[in-house]
Amino acid sequence: MANEITPFDAVRSLKPNVTFGWNPSSEEITGWDNSKGSQPSAADITAEVNRLQAIYDSKEYQRKRASLYPSIEDQLDMQYWDKKNGTTTWVDAVAKVKSDNPKP
C-alpha cells in the first residue's frame, strides 16, 4: 500500500462535522462532541478504513499515469508541432502511458 488509510481518516469520513480529540499513538478518540451525534463504533471505523483503502488502491493506475505523462507545457508543444507537421507525437505519448498503465 502506497498510502495507508488510518482510523483517524475513517472517523473524519464517517463524521465530517464533528469535533473530536485523537490520540495518534493509541489511535483512539479522546474527546467527542456529542451534540453532533454519537461516536462511531470500532466496527464502523474498521469498515470505513477498509472502504476508503479500497477506493484509494483502486486508483493506483491514475497516480502512476499522472507521474508519467509529459508536463502540460510539453504536451501543448507536442500538439502544436503535431498540427504543424501532421504528426502524432502527442497522441503516441499519451497512448503509451495509458497502455503501460491500464485501468484494472
N, C-alpha and C positions, 0 to 999 in steps of 0.2 A: 504494500500500500504506500503510495507516494504521500498521501495525506491522511492521517488518522482522524476520524471524527471522534470527538470527546463527549463524555456525558454532559459537560457544560454546553457544548453546541446543541445537544439534544434538548436540554431544558429550555434554552433560548428559542429553539424552533417550536417546541410544544406550547410555551407560554411567553410569546414575544413581548407582551406588555406588562410583565410582572417584574418588579424589582426584587432581587434576591441576593443573598451573600453566597460566596462559593469558597470552599477550602480546596485549593488545587492539589495539595499533597494527598488528601484523602478522597478527593473527587466527590465531595458531599456538599449538599446545600446547608448553609449555616444560618440563614435567615430567610424569611418568606413573607411577602406582603399578602396576607390572607384576604384583603379587600378585593383582590383581583382574581380570586379563585383558589382552589386547593392545589397543593403541591403534587406534581406527578409521581406516580409510584415508581419503584425501581424497575419493575417490568415494563412500564411505559417508556422509561428513559432508555432501557436496553433496546426495546423495539425501535425507538426513534433513532438511536445510534446506528442500528443495522440498516434502517431505511435510508438515512442520509448517506451512509457509507456506500450503499449500493448505487445510489444516484451519482455520487462522486466517481466511483470506479467505472461506471458505465460511460463516462465522458472522457476517459483517458485518451482515446484517439483524437479528440478535439484539442486537448492540451498538447499532444505530440505534434499534431498538424500546425498549430499556431506557432510553435517554436521553429518549424521547418520552412514555412512559407517565406519567400523573399519579402523584404520590407515593402511597405506601401509605396514608398518612393521608387524602389526598384521595379515593382510591378507596374506602376504608371509609366516608367521609362520603357519597359518591355512592350507595353500596349502601344505607346507612341511609335516605337520603331517597327512593331509588327504591322501597324496600319500603314506606315510609310513604305515598308519594304515588302508587304504581302506575306509576312512570315507568321509563324505560330509559336514563337518563343514563350510568350506568357501562358498560353493555353497548355503548352507542353510542361512548363514548370509547375503549374498548379495541378495538372493531372497526375504528375509523378508523385507529388506529396500525397494526394488523395489515394492513389493506387498503392503506395508503400505503407499507408496507414488507413486501411479500410474501416468503415463502420462495422461494429460487431454484428 
